[in-house]
């Protein structure tokens, strides 16, 4: 489905082409900034580091292991007017270019893609796929092919369960050090999932008929709306609801590029703590 096995010399351009086959850029939301954002496309690649975000520590980790390319989920920047050492983003870009590092960022296109962020979250949340696929959360837009682009997924568990039991299960699956939640007094059965910051999807949650919304983060007002509508909210942490996809993308890269060393960041982890 994603092309033949690649052996021999590989360039940033070839890795980028493969990643676009996994998560086509046309699936990204209009305000997003995805794709090949930093570096030189003809650079030969031997090692790739994957991380949800490109931070100073992640860039240094890539340099320390001798990687030539970082593949991240969140874009390093959305718009940029200058690149100097006077701001954090500029420092990171200079750090990367000085060390010969390139960056490919696959964001909302990877959220929406089959096998991407929200399929991984749906699996962790225990949703049961239909005919091998998870049901789109809503119709965000349509591709020329007619394919529905949806950032989230909705589905049912194999059987209903108590909220307390579901929280224990989900905390383990997400590997999060804490969960914020609102208990509407309902069992968990039909669940809508959207990784990351997704409060803007609230109306679609209501329309979906879900009794429970599993999300990375939402605002206080969404808890009030959940109370009004009688819907459970479970905030599993932005990092933890999205980082699920990084080992999946890493394995797909390994399967396609047997000559490359593919690593997932060891220094980038959940940073939000609960007291």
N, C-alpha and C positions, 0 to 999 in steps of 0.2 A: 504493500500500500504506500509506503513512504520511500520507495526507491531501493536500489540494490546496495549490497555491502560495499563500502568504500575502503580500499587499501592503498598504501603508498602515500605520497605527499598530499597533504590536505591544506587548503587555505581558509582564511576567515570567510571569504566569499562562498565557498562550498558548504561550510557549516551553516552560514546564514540561509542559503538556499534550502537546506534540509529543514531548518527550523520553520521556515515559511511554509513548508509542506505540512508540518504538524499544526501550525496555528497561522493560517493565512492572514496577512496584514489587513485585508478588507473586512475582517471580523472585528477589528478594533473600533472603539467608539471615536466619534469625530474629533473630540477634544484631546484625545490621547496622543502620545508621542512614542511610537514603537519602532523597532527595527534596528539597523546598524547605526549606532549613535556616536561611537568614538573609534578611531584607529585607521588602519590601512587594510583594504580588502584583500590584497595579494600576500599578506603576511602568512608564512607557513605556520601551521598550528601543530603542536605536539601534545600540549596539555590545555585543558579547559577547566575553569573553576565555575561552578554554579552557586548562586546566592540569591536570596529573595531581593536584597538591596545591594547597591554598590556603595559601601562606606569606605572611609580611610582604612579601617582595619581589614576590610575585604580586599581592597586593592593591594595592600601590603602582603596579605596572605597569598594572593595570586603571584606577586613578584617573588615571594619567598620560595614557592614551590616550582617556580620557573614556568608558569603558565603564560601563554600569549593571548588568551581570550577569556573574558568573563561573560557568562550568560546570566542575566538577571531577569527578574519579573518586573519590578518597578523601574521605570525609566530613571536614568541618572539626572535628567532635566526635562522639563516640558517646554520651556523657551529660555533662551539665553542671549544676553546682549553683549557680554564680554567674558573672556576667560582670563582671570588673573588670580594671584595668590591672596586676594583680599576677601574672598568668600569661600565657604566650604566646598561648593560644587567646583569652582575654578581650581582649587587646590587638588581635588581628586582627579580632575581631568589632566592637569599638569603632571601629577604623580603617575598616572597611567601612561600618558604619551612619552614621558621621560623613560619609562621602563619598557616601552614597546608593547603595551597592552591595548587590546581592542575591547569594545563592549557591544553586545547585542542584547536588546531589552525587549521582551515579549510580554506585554501587559494585558490589556483587556481582550486582545485577540486570543491569548492563552486562557483567560478566564472563560471565554465563550466556546473555545474549540472542544471537539470531542476528545476525551482523554486528558483534558486540561484541568485547570484549578477546580472548577466546580463539579466536575465528574469525580475528582479525587475527594472533594469534600462530601459529596453525596454518598460515596462509598463509606467514608469514615462515619457519616451520620446514620448509616444503616439502611438507606433507601434501597428498595428493590427495583432494579432496572426492568424495563419492558422490551422484549425482543432484543436484549443486549444493549439497550441505550437508556439513558435517563431522560425524563420528560423535560422539555424546556420550561423554564420558569415563566417566561412571557415572550412576546414578540417585540424585541428591541428594534430590529430592522431585518430586512431580507436581502440576501445576496442576489445578483442577477440570475443565479441558478435556481432561485426560489427557496434556498435553504434558510431556515429561521435562525437568526443570531440572538441568543439569549445568554445573559451573564450568569444566570442562576439556574437551579434545577428544583423540581418539586416531585414528590413521590410519597409512598407509604412505607412503613416498616413491615416486617413480616408478621408482626402482631403488635397491638397496642401495649404500652408499658407506662408505669408510673413515672412522673417527672423526676423524682429522686433517683430512681434506677437509671433513667436515661442520662441524667447529668453525670453519674459515676462512669457510665459507659463512654460518653462523649469525651469527658476529661482525659480518659486513658487513650482514646483513639487520636485525639489532637495533640497529646503530649504537652498540654498546657499546665502552667503552675497555678491557674485559677480561672474561674468562670463567673461572670456576672449574669444574672438571669431575673426574669419576672415569671412567676408561677401564676397562671390564670386559673388554676384549680382544675385543669383538664388533663386527661391522659394524653400521652404523645403517640400519634399515629400517622397523620398526614403532615409531612415536614417540607418546608421551603428552605433552601440553602443558598446563600450567596457569600462567597469569601470576601474578606477585607472590609472596607468601609462602604456600607450599602444601605444606609438609611433611606436613600432616595427611592429605593425599591419598595417602600412600605405599602403603597397603594396596590402594587402587584401581589404582595403577600396576602392582603385582604381578598383580592379578587380570586386568588388561587384556591381559597377555601381551606388553607392550611391551619392546623391547630397550633403549630409550633414553627418559629422562625429561628433557624441557626445561622448566625452571621458573625463576621469578625468584630465589627464595632458599629454601634448606632448612638444617636444622641438621646438625651434625657426625654425629649418630647416624644420619642418613639415608644418609650416605656409607658408614657401617659396614654398614647394611642393604643398600645397593647392592652392596657387596663380597660379602655373604653370598648374595644372590640373583643375582649376575652381571648386573646391569643398569647401563648407562651413565647417569650424571647429568651434566647440563649446566646450570649456573647462569648465566643471561644477564643478571642484575641486575634487581632489583624494578622500578625505573623503566623500564628499556629494554624489558622484556617486556610492560609495560602501556601505556606511552606511545604505542605503535603505534596505539592506537585514537583518539587525540585528533584527528589530521587527518581520520580517517574521519567522526567525529561532526561536526566542523567543516563538512565538505563536505555532509553531510546537512542541516545547519542552513541552509547557503547555498542549497541546492536548494529548501528549503521556505519560506525567508524571504528573498526577493530584495531586500527593503528594508533589511536589516540588514548591518552590517559585522561579520564573524566573524573573529577572530584566535586563533591558538594562541600561547601564551606563548613569548617569546623569552628570558626570564630564568631560567625553570625548566628545568634540565637534569640529567643524571646527575651525582650529587655524590660517589659512591664512586669512588675512584681505586685503581689497582693499581701498586705500586712495582716 
